[in-house]
Amino acid sequence: MKKLTGSRLICLFVAVIIISVLSIVTALSLSDNIESLLIEEKGEKAMSVSIAVAKLVEQDYPNFLRLLKVEEYNIENYDVIYHAKMQRLFREIRSKTGVKFLYCCKRISEDKIIYIFDGESPRSELYSPLGSEDDLDEMEQNIYSSKVSGYTPIIDDPEWGSLLTGMTPLIDPLTGDAVAHIGVDVSVASIRTSLADINKIIMINAVIITIITSLIIYRLLCMTSIFTETDYLTGLHSKGYQDRFLKQQIKKSISTGRPFPLVMIDFDDFKMINDEHGHHFGDTVLKSVSEIIKICTRSVDCCARYGGDEFVIILPDANLEYASFVCQWLLKEVSNLNLKPEDDTLVPVSISIGIAIWEAGMAPEQILDRADKALYHSKRTGKSKVTVYSEELI
């Protein structure tokens, strides 16, 4: 695969950074949405359980109301049998629903509540006995004032753990006041575990998408590079690539002090071929000669279509003797071409060649101009030949 350089490499880096940022932002947004959905699911469950338990308590509201009106919960002051029955019911519901805590409290002041029922086992250290006090938090205050069920966000408590609480007020049918509330705590440890696993999957997918997209962009940039650096008809390098290659080769030769040859090629009477046999056949001739140029040159050489029916070959680290050998080989192979148009007549093809040697201090335009003068001399003095530039040609 072709290596990227220059501006295309910068474009690739920028594209990868943008894709990575977008992937991370998308992954984080997706993670937040999933977390919100999981929290909503847990909250709805906790609230649904609290609503169901509130309805069960309301079925025997007279006994519940008498229990609420007790001020000091000594064993002789309240209905022990009713309380024990409700305690068993709360423990059963807690066990079957899988919630962490299930309880019923009444408000005794603006910021205090006391426990009436607790689904925790009495033998547990977390059990809250009848009449034990606790603080009334903001969410519980809202439940009493709004008289509408709801659930809290995730609360991290050092004693109880990470919980999400669903609450439902118990409304006195006579006064319409909220006299107590049902609380249902569910653990969010499973949410955090599930979210951690989901985040891993999301991030892995984001990395995979980034890699795949980057590879696609890399491939597209390589293809663009090939299209801009390769002549579409002949498969040789484009003139733009040849110009860059020549400048780089001159810089290299300046540092090493070693000259190099440049070859310019032009077809003989190519216009006549196009006029007599059509441009389609002319394209066939161009492609055939281009294939010969590829065969006769090295992989390190720059073979470019200079324009129309002209070609340029730059031979790094070569001398005049090698360049002359390549050019004579080209002449021979081109003259042996057997190309026939639709009328099946053999069309002779020949080329003229000029060679120039780069010298210290010479600009790209100068060596091209010298090769062009040598080529013109070949055409003017008989065609199908090779001429090396010298001062005598001027």
C-alpha positions in Angstrom: 0.0 0.0 0.0 1.3 3.4 -0.9 2.8 5.5 1.9 1.3 8.9 2.5 3.5 12.0 2.8 3.1 15.7 3.2 -0.4 17.2 3.3 -2.1 13.9 2.9 -0.4 12.5 6.0 -1.5 15.6 7.9 -5.0 15.2 6.6 -5.0 11.6 7.8 -3.8 12.6 11.3 -6.4 15.3 11.6 -9.1 12.9 10.4 -8.1 10.2 12.9 -8.1 12.8 15.7 -11.6 14.1 14.7 -12.9 10.5 14.4 -11.4 9.6 17.8 -13.0 12.6 19.5 -16.4 12.0 17.8 -16.2 8.3 18.8 -15.4 9.1 22.4 -18.1 11.8 22.6 -20.6 9.4 21.0 -19.6 6.6 23.4 -19.9 8.9 26.4 -23.3 10.1 25.3 -24.5 6.6 24.7 -23.2 5.5 28.1 -25.0 8.4 29.7 -28.2 7.5 27.9 -27.9 3.8 28.9 -27.2 4.8 32.5 -30.3 7.0 32.5 -32.4 4.2 31.1 -31.1 1.7 33.8 -31.7 4.2 36.5 -35.2 4.9 35.2 -35.9 1.2 35.1 -34.7 0.7 38.7 -36.6 3.8 39.8 -39.8 2.7 38.2 -39.5 -0.7 39.8 -38.9 0.8 43.3 -41.8 3.2 42.9 -44.1 0.4 41.6 -43.4 -1.7 44.6 -44.0 1.2 47.0 -47.4 1.9 45.3 -48.4 -1.8 45.6 -47.4 -1.9 49.3 -49.2 1.3 50.0 -52.4 -0.2 48.5 -52.0 -3.2 50.8 -51.6 -1.0 53.9 -54.7 1.0 52.9 -56.8 -2.1 52.7 -56.7 -2.2 56.5 -56.5 1.5 57.0 -58.4 1.7 60.4 -55.9 -0.5 62.2 -53.0 1.4 60.4 -54.5 4.8 61.5 -54.7 3.6 65.1 -51.1 2.6 65.0 -50.1 5.9 63.6 -51.9 7.8 66.4 -49.9 6.1 69.1 -47.4 8.6 70.6 -45.2 6.3 72.6 -44.7 2.8 71.2 -44.6 0.7 74.3 -45.8 -2.8 73.9 -49.0 -2.1 75.8 -49.9 1.0 73.7 -50.4 -0.5 70.3 -51.9 -3.6 68.5 -49.0 -6.0 68.7 -50.7 -8.6 66.6 -51.5 -6.2 63.7 -47.9 -4.9 63.8 -46.4 -8.4 63.7 -48.7 -9.3 60.8 -47.6 -6.3 58.8 -44.0 -6.9 59.6 -44.2 -10.5 58.2 -46.0 -9.1 55.1 -43.2 -6.5 54.6 -40.5 -9.2 54.9 -42.3 -11.5 52.4 -42.7 -8.7 49.9 -39.1 -7.6 50.3 -37.9 -11.2 49.8 -40.1 -11.8 46.7 -39.4 -8.5 45.0 -35.6 -8.6 45.7 -35.5 -5.0 46.9 -32.9 -4.1 49.5 -35.0 -2.3 52.0 -38.8 -1.9 52.5 -40.3 0.3 55.2 -43.1 2.5 56.3 -42.6 5.8 58.1 -44.7 8.6 59.5 -43.7 12.2 59.8 -43.5 13.6 63.3 -42.1 17.0 62.5 -40.8 19.1 59.6 -37.5 17.2 59.5 -38.1 14.0 61.5 -39.8 10.6 60.8 -40.2 7.5 62.8 -40.3 3.9 61.5 -43.6 2.0 61.7 -42.9 -1.1 59.6 -39.5 -2.5 58.5 -39.0 -5.4 56.1 -35.6 -6.1 57.5 -35.2 -9.1 59.9 -35.3 -8.0 63.6 -32.0 -9.9 64.1 -30.3 -7.7 61.5 -28.1 -4.7 62.5 -29.9 -2.8 59.8 -33.3 -3.3 61.3 -35.2 -0.2 62.4 -37.6 -1.0 65.2 -41.0 0.6 65.7 -40.7 4.2 66.8 -37.0 4.6 65.9 -36.3 8.1 64.5 -34.6 9.2 61.4 -34.1 12.5 59.4 -36.7 13.6 56.9 -34.8 14.3 53.7 -35.8 16.7 50.9 -37.3 14.0 48.6 -39.4 12.7 51.5 -40.6 16.3 52.2 -41.6 16.6 48.6 -43.6 13.4 48.8 -45.6 14.7 51.8 -46.2 18.1 50.1 -47.0 16.9 46.6 -48.8 13.6 47.6 -47.4 12.0 44.5 -45.2 8.9 44.2 -41.6 9.3 42.9 -38.1 8.0 43.1 -34.8 9.5 44.1 -31.6 9.7 42.1 -28.7 7.4 43.1 -27.6 8.1 46.6 -24.3 6.9 48.0 -24.5 6.3 51.7 -21.5 5.1 53.7 -23.8 3.0 55.9 -26.5 1.8 53.5 -24.5 1.7 50.3 -25.5 3.0 46.8 -29.3 3.1 46.7 -32.2 4.4 44.7 -35.4 4.9 46.6 -39.0 4.7 45.4 -41.6 6.4 47.7 -45.4 6.6 47.9 -47.4 8.7 50.3 -50.2 7.2 52.4 -53.2 9.6 52.2 -55.8 9.9 54.9 -59.2 9.5 53.1 -60.9 11.8 55.5 -58.5 14.7 55.6 -56.7 14.2 52.3 -53.4 14.7 54.1 -50.3 12.5 53.6 -49.9 10.8 57.0 -47.1 8.4 56.2 -45.1 7.0 53.3 -43.8 3.7 52.0 -40.1 3.6 51.1 -38.5 1.0 48.8 -34.7 1.0 48.5 -33.1 -0.9 45.6 -29.4 -1.4 45.2 -27.7 0.1 42.2 -24.6 -2.1 42.4 -26.0 -4.1 39.5 -26.4 -0.9 37.5 -22.8 0.0 38.0 -21.7 -3.6 37.1 -23.9 -3.7 34.0 -22.8 -0.2 33.0 -19.1 -1.1 33.4 -19.6 -4.1 31.1 -21.6 -2.0 28.6 -19.0 0.8 28.7 -16.3 -1.8 27.8 -18.3 -2.9 24.8 -19.1 0.7 23.8 -15.4 1.7 24.0 -14.2 -1.4 22.1 -16.8 -0.7 19.4 -15.7 3.0 19.3 -12.0 1.9 18.9 -13.0 -0.6 16.2 -15.1 2.0 14.3 -12.2 4.5 14.6 -9.7 2.0 13.2 -12.0 0.9 10.4 -12.9 4.5 9.5 -9.3 5.6 9.6 -8.3 2.7 7.4 -11.0 3.7 4.9 -9.8 7.3 4.9 -6.2 6.1 4.6 -7.2 4.0 1.6 -9.2 6.8 0.0 -6.2 9.2 0.5 -3.9 6.6 -1.1 -6.2 6.3 -4.0 -6.4 10.1 -4.4 -2.6 10.2 -4.2 -2.4 7.5 -6.9 -4.9 9.4 -9.1 -3.0 12.7 -8.8 0.5 11.2 -9.2 -0.4 8.7 -12.0 -1.3 9.5 -15.6 -4.8 7.9 -16.2 -4.0 6.7 -19.7 -0.5 5.3 -19.6 0.0 4.4 -16.0 3.2 6.3 -15.8 3.7 9.1 -13.3 2.0 12.5 -13.9 3.8 15.7 -14.8 3.1 17.0 -11.3 4.8 14.0 -9.7 7.7 14.3 -12.2 8.2 18.0 -11.2 8.4 17.1 -7.5 10.7 14.1 -8.2 13.1 16.3 -10.2 13.3 18.9 -7.5 14.1 16.2 -4.9 16.6 14.6 -7.1 18.4 17.9 -7.6 18.6 18.5 -3.9 20.0 15.0 -3.4 22.6 15.5 -6.2 23.6 18.9 -4.6 24.3 17.1 -1.3 26.1 14.1 -2.9 27.8 16.0 -5.8 26.8 13.3 -8.2 25.1 14.3 -11.6 22.2 12.4 -13.1 20.7 12.1 -16.6 17.3 13.2 -17.7 15.7 11.7 -20.9 13.0 13.4 -23.0 11.0 11.3 -25.5 8.6 12.3 -28.2 6.8 10.3 -30.9 7.6 10.8 -34.5 4.6 11.9 -36.6 2.1 11.1 -33.9 -0.4 13.6 -35.2 -0.4 11.7 -38.5 -1.3 8.5 -36.6 -4.2 10.2 -34.9 -5.4 11.8 -38.1 -5.3 8.6 -40.2 -6.3 6.0 -37.6 -8.2 7.8 -34.9 -7.5 8.9 -31.4 -8.5 5.5 -30.0 -5.7 3.8 -31.9 -3.4 6.7 -30.9 -4.2 5.9 -27.2 -3.3 2.3 -27.9 0.1 3.4 -29.3 0.7 5.6 -26.2 -0.1 2.8 -23.8 2.1 0.3 -25.7 5.1 2.6 -25.7 4.5 3.3 -22.0 4.7 -0.4 -21.2 8.0 -0.6 -23.1 9.3 2.4 -21.0 8.3 0.5 -17.8 10.2 -2.6 -19.0 13.4 -0.8 -20.0 13.7 1.3 -16.7 14.3 0.5 -13.1 11.8 0.8 -10.2 13.8 3.8 -8.8 13.5 5.7 -12.1 10.8 8.3 -12.6 9.0 7.7 -15.8 6.3 10.4 -16.5 4.0 11.5 -19.2 5.2 15.0 -19.8 2.3 16.0 -21.9 0.5 14.7 -25.0 2.9 12.3 -26.7 6.0 13.4 -24.8 7.6 11.5 -21.9 10.4 12.2 -19.4 12.6 9.7 -17.6 14.8 10.7 -14.7 17.5 8.2 -13.8 18.9 8.7 -10.3 22.4 7.6 -9.5 23.0 6.8 -13.2 25.6 8.0 -15.7 25.5 8.9 -19.4 26.5 5.5 -20.5 23.6 3.8 -18.7 21.2 6.4 -20.0 22.4 5.8 -23.6 21.9 2.1 -23.2 18.3 2.5 -21.9 17.5 4.9 -24.8 18.9 2.6 -27.5 16.9 -0.3 -25.9 13.8 1.9 -26.1 14.4 2.7 -29.7 14.8 -0.9 -30.6 11.7 -2.1 -28.7 9.5 0.7 -30.0 10.6 0.0 -33.6 9.6 -3.6 -33.2 6.0 -2.8 -32.2 3.5 -4.5 -34.4 0.3 -2.4 -34.0 -2.6 -2.7 -36.3 -5.7 -0.5 -36.4 -9.1 -1.7 -37.6 -8.1 -1.8 -41.2 -5.4 -4.4 -40.3 -2.6 -2.4 -41.8 0.7 -2.4 -39.9 1.5 1.1 -38.5 5.1 1.9 -38.0 5.9 3.6 -34.7 9.1 5.5 -33.8 10.3 7.9 -31.2 13.0 10.5 -30.9 15.0 11.0 -27.7 17.1 13.7 -26.1 19.4 13.3 -23.1 20.7 16.0 -20.7 23.0 15.6 -17.7 22.4 17.7 -14.6 25.3 19.9 -13.6 25.9 21.7 -10.3 23.9 24.9 -10.1 21.4 23.8 -12.8 17.7 24.5 -12.0 14.9 22.0 -13.0 13.9 24.2 -15.9 17.4 24.3 -17.3 17.9 20.5 -17.5 14.4 20.1 -19.0 15.3 22.8 -21.6 18.6 21.0 -22.5 16.8 17.7 -22.9 14.2 19.3 -25.1 16.9 20.9 -27.3 18.6 17.5 -27.7 15.2 15.9 -28.5 14.6 18.6 -31.1 18.0 17.9 -32.7 17.1 14.2 -33.0 13.8 15.1 -34.8 15.5 17.7 -37.0 18.3 15.4 -38.1 16.4 12.3 -39.1 14.1 11.1 -36.2 14.2 7.7 -34.4 17.5 8.5 -32.8 19.1 9.6 -29.6 21.0 12.9 -29.1 23.0 13.9 -26.0 22.9 17.6 -25.2 26.1 19.6 -25.8 26.9 23.2 -26.3 27.4 22.6 -30.0 23.7 22.0 -30.4 22.8 25.6 -29.6 
